[in-house]
Amino acid sequence: MIFKKIIYYFKNQALKPRLFYFNTIVLSAIFYLAIEFQHENNTYYNIINSADRYCSNESDTAKLKSIVLHVHEMMRDRHKIFRNKEVLSWKQGFFKSVDADLMYGAGSCGGNSKVLARSLYLAGFKVRIGQLKANSYYGAHILMEAFSKDFNKWILIDPLFGVVVTDSTGYPLSYVEAEQHWDDIKNRFPLNYQLAYHYNGIRYTNWDKYGFLSKAIKSLAKCCMAPNKIEEFSLRPLLLSTYKVYLILLIALFIFFHGINFYFFNKK
């Protein structure tokens, strides 16, 4: 019965001239975003597949390390070419999706982290991006962690250096473990890195970034998440593809708009 009412609504209301052009514009925008999102995903799937040349075996850890090395090599070469002097197009400036970081190797530690996080996420890993604390300031350097099924824990990665952080025996460490063993691991990094980035705190989500909106989201999260889980939750990986974010929002708004219209149309 409801299905027939929906069909009747679209025939007699949604396709009238005053809504026809609106529907055409919105559906065209949805189609465009879907194409861009699919194109961006395929680019990253190709990166994941080409990382196999570094893979020593089929284990979870070997796959992770191969992608880390491949992305680091790829981003390093792009950075040498563009040297953070790229000029973004209107499209890249508006959408600010991770494909711009991939194209130009821009953004140093931030750009490297976003590209690696997107690659690992599409390869099946849970990931989180963190802002390292230095001189009482978060964001001085960007690190990330990927969850390893082999070790059943988060593994710390420095994407800018292409390093999976380990102890002296080669055992991979989480950020918490790396902070506890800083004196042991610091010698694996350049001297200027050691002096600037003592591991002394990390923030996975800046809940103050968008003011009231982000604080409201955190308040809602408290209803269903433990306090420690909220602090360990990384929002950034969910927003890496702005094509996906805009696509979901536009579809949701389109459905909501017609849902409201259908409700009042049906009441008549």
NORTA-V753347 format. One record per residue. N is the residue number from 1. RES is the residue in three letters. SS is DSSP state (a for helix, b for strand, c for the rest). PSI is psi as a letter, one per 20 degrees, with the letter a starting at -180 (NA if undefined). NEAR is the number of other C-alpha atoms within 12 Angstrom. Layout:
n	res	ss	psi	near
N	RES	SS	PSI	NEAR
N	RES	SS	PSI	NEAR
//
This chain:
n	res	ss	psi	near
1	MET	c	g	7
2	ILE	a	h	11
3	PHE	a	g	10
4	LYS	a	h	11
5	LYS	a	h	17
6	ILE	a	g	20
7	ILE	a	g	16
8	TYR	a	h	17
9	TYR	a	g	26
10	PHE	a	h	23
11	LYS	a	h	16
12	ASN	a	i	19
13	GLN	a	g	23
14	ALA	a	h	27
15	LEU	c	j	18
16	LYS	c	q	15
17	PRO	a	h	14
18	ARG	a	h	12
19	LEU	a	i	22
20	PHE	a	g	17
21	TYR	a	h	14
22	PHE	a	g	18
23	ASN	a	h	26
24	THR	a	g	18
25	ILE	a	g	15
26	VAL	a	g	25
27	LEU	a	h	21
28	SER	a	g	17
29	ALA	a	g	22
30	ILE	a	g	26
31	PHE	a	g	22
32	TYR	a	g	19
33	LEU	a	h	28
34	ALA	a	g	24
35	ILE	a	g	17
36	GLU	a	g	27
37	PHE	a	g	27
38	GLN	a	h	19
39	HIS	a	g	18
40	GLU	a	g	30
41	ASN	a	g	29
42	ASN	a	h	19
43	THR	a	g	22
44	TYR	a	h	32
45	TYR	a	h	22
46	ASN	a	h	19
47	ILE	a	g	31
48	ILE	a	g	35
49	ASN	a	h	22
50	SER	a	i	22
51	ALA	a	i	29
52	ASP	a	h	25
53	ARG	a	i	18
54	TYR	a	i	22
55	CYS	c	o	22
56	SER	c	h	16
57	ASN	c	a	14
58	GLU	c	j	15
59	SER	c	r	16
60	ASP	a	g	24
61	THR	a	g	29
62	ALA	a	h	23
63	LYS	a	g	31
64	LEU	a	g	45
65	LYS	a	h	40
66	SER	a	h	33
67	ILE	a	h	45
68	VAL	a	g	45
69	LEU	a	g	34
70	HIS	a	g	34
71	VAL	a	g	42
72	HIS	a	g	36
73	GLU	a	g	26
74	MET	a	g	31
75	MET	a	h	40
76	ARG	a	g	30
77	ASP	a	h	19
78	ARG	a	h	26
79	HIS	a	h	26
80	LYS	a	h	17
81	ILE	a	g	16
82	PHE	a	h	22
83	ARG	c	k	17
84	ASN	c	k	21
85	LYS	c	j	14
86	GLU	c	q	20
87	VAL	c	o	16
88	LEU	c	q	20
89	SER	c	r	12
90	TRP	a	g	10
91	LYS	a	g	16
92	GLN	a	h	22
93	GLY	a	h	16
94	PHE	a	g	14
95	PHE	a	h	25
96	LYS	c	l	26
97	SER	c	r	33
98	VAL	a	i	40
99	ASP	a	h	36
100	ALA	a	h	33
101	ASP	a	h	39
102	LEU	a	g	39
103	MET	a	g	31
104	TYR	a	i	29
105	GLY	c	k	36
106	ALA	c	r	33
107	GLY	c	j	30
108	SER	a	c	30
109	CYS	a	h	33
110	GLY	a	g	32
111	GLY	a	g	38
112	ASN	a	g	45
113	SER	a	g	45
114	LYS	a	g	45
115	VAL	a	g	47
116	LEU	a	g	54
117	ALA	a	g	49
118	ARG	a	h	43
119	SER	a	g	45
120	LEU	a	h	42
121	TYR	a	g	31
122	LEU	a	i	28
123	ALA	c	i	31
124	GLY	c	j	20
125	PHE	c	q	30
126	LYS	c	p	28
127	VAL	b	q	38
128	ARG	b	q	39
129	ILE	b	p	47
130	GLY	b	q	39
131	GLN	b	o	34
132	LEU	b	q	33
133	LYS	b	p	23
134	ALA	b	p	22
135	ASN	c	l	16
136	SER	c	j	17
137	TYR	b	p	16
138	TYR	b	p	23
139	GLY	b	j	23
140	ALA	b	h	25
141	HIS	b	q	34
142	ILE	b	p	38
143	LEU	b	r	45
144	MET	b	r	49
145	GLU	b	q	43
146	ALA	b	q	46
147	PHE	b	p	30
148	SER	b	p	28
149	LYS	c	h	18
150	ASP	c	g	19
151	PHE	c	i	16
152	ASN	c	l	16
153	LYS	b	r	22
154	TRP	b	q	30
155	ILE	b	p	38
156	LEU	b	p	41
157	ILE	b	p	40
158	ASP	b	n	43
159	PRO	c	h	43
160	LEU	c	h	34
161	PHE	c	i	31
162	GLY	c	k	30
163	VAL	b	p	33
164	VAL	b	o	37
165	VAL	c	p	38
166	THR	b	r	28
167	ASP	c	a	25
168	SER	c	i	17
169	THR	c	i	10
170	GLY	c	j	13
171	TYR	c	p	19
172	PRO	b	q	33
173	LEU	c	q	34
174	SER	c	r	32
175	TYR	a	g	39
176	VAL	a	g	23
177	GLU	a	h	24
178	ALA	a	h	33
179	GLU	a	h	25
180	GLN	a	h	18
181	HIS	c	k	22
182	TRP	a	g	27
183	ASP	a	h	18
184	ASP	a	h	22
185	ILE	a	i	30
186	LYS	a	h	25
187	ASN	a	i	19
188	ARG	a	i	23
189	PHE	c	q	24
190	PRO	c	q	13
191	LEU	a	g	12
192	ASN	a	h	12
193	TYR	a	g	20
194	GLN	a	g	18
195	LEU	a	h	16
196	ALA	a	h	20
197	TYR	c	l	30
198	HIS	c	p	30
199	TYR	c	o	36
200	ASN	c	l	25
201	GLY	c	q	30
202	ILE	b	q	36
203	ARG	b	p	35
204	TYR	c	h	30
205	THR	c	p	32
206	ASN	c	n	27
207	TRP	c	i	24
208	ASP	c	i	15
209	LYS	c	g	16
210	TYR	c	k	13
211	GLY	c	c	12
212	PHE	a	h	12
213	LEU	a	g	14
214	SER	a	h	17
215	LYS	a	h	18
216	ALA	a	g	16
217	ILE	a	g	22
218	LYS	a	g	28
219	SER	a	g	18
220	LEU	a	h	15
221	ALA	a	h	20
222	LYS	c	h	17
223	CYS	c	h	13
224	CYS	c	j	13
225	MET	c	q	16
226	ALA	c	q	15
227	PRO	a	g	15
228	ASN	a	h	13
229	LYS	a	h	16
230	ILE	a	g	24
231	GLU	a	h	22
232	GLU	a	i	28
233	PHE	c	p	28
234	SER	c	o	29
235	LEU	c	h	26
236	ARG	a	g	33
237	PRO	a	h	34
238	LEU	a	i	25
239	LEU	a	j	24
240	LEU	c	h	37
241	SER	c	o	37
242	THR	a	h	30
243	TYR	a	g	33
244	LYS	a	g	30
245	VAL	a	g	24
246	TYR	a	h	28
247	LEU	a	g	28
248	ILE	a	g	22
249	LEU	a	g	18
250	LEU	a	g	26
251	ILE	a	g	24
252	ALA	a	g	16
253	LEU	a	h	18
254	PHE	a	g	25
255	ILE	a	g	19
256	PHE	a	g	14
257	PHE	a	g	19
258	HIS	a	h	25
259	GLY	a	g	19
260	ILE	a	g	16
261	ASN	a	g	21
262	PHE	a	h	25
263	TYR	a	g	18
264	PHE	a	h	13
265	PHE	a	g	18
266	ASN	a	h	20
267	LYS	a	h	10
268	LYS	c	NA	8
//
